[in-house]
Amino acid sequence: MKNFLIRYKRLLLTAGVLLAAFLTYALNLRNKEHANPVERAVMTLTAPIAGSAAFLSGSVGDVWNNYVDLIEVRRENIELRRSVKRLNERIVANHEAVVENQRLKALLELKGSVAIPSIAVSVIGEDSSAWFKTLVVDRGSDDGLAEGMPVVAAGGVVGRVVKVAPQSSRVLLLTDHASAIAAVVQRSRARGVVRGAGGGRCSLEFTVKDEDVKVGDSVISSGIGGVFPKGLPIGEVTMVKKGEYGVFQTIEVRPTVNIGKLEEMLVLVRQQQQ
């Protein structure tokens, strides 16, 4: 008997524990509303663990939900940025369309006011050097352009065509040193020649001292020479100087046309055809 107990001691001990647990459970079936000392002890020991597990589970859930929310916010932010970019592009395009429409409207009005056949051209390039200042336009001999034809814009005289290719041409600006246009002061009818002075400026030369010229006077084309028709605006007098020596006055003229912002122009074709 002793040997039996020693041999099966662990098995008997396990069976006794299970039997005690079963009896405890059976005795408490009748009293479900009140916990016994064993249950209270177990609940006391397991309550902190259960609370920690619940807190950890809630924290993990909050972190995951926040992460998912951040991902969604980031996606919305990217979409909003794309929408703002598209709207800005549309605003810029619409503004550019309005500005272009205003320029073309002014050019159309000029075309209607000048009783000479003309060809509309657009600036596609610029050539600046120490000696020449020209613009490249998108029309050439295939379109009827030829060297010597005058070029005007909504504000007045721009220059003349100097080189022509089949599909493009070069326009020598009135501010270039090689440019010369027969002109007259609109108020006093004083005559002279507008020459380019570089740096966006011109000068009125060969106007004698006795002629009446004042700052603010408008200078227009005289029509002499047969290149530019009479009455086209050229510029405004910004400085008049009469020296003690010499026969002529020193007169500076600011072009009416803003050379640096030219985009569309008209080439007058009748003179060359004649």
Protein Blocks (a to p, Z undefined) as FASTA:
>chain_A
ZZmmmmmmmmmmmmmmmmmmmmmmmmmmmmmmbccfklmmmmmmmmmmmmmmmmmmmmmm
mmmmmmmmmmmmmmmmmmmmmmmmmmmmmmmmmmmmmmmmmmmmmmmmmmmmpccdcddd
ddfbdcddfkbccdddfbdfknopaehiacddfklcfbdcfbdcfkbccdddfkbmkbcc
ddddfklopacddddeejhiacdehiafkbccdehiacddehioolacghiafbdcfbdc
ddfbdjbdcdddddfbdfklgfbdcddfklmmZZ
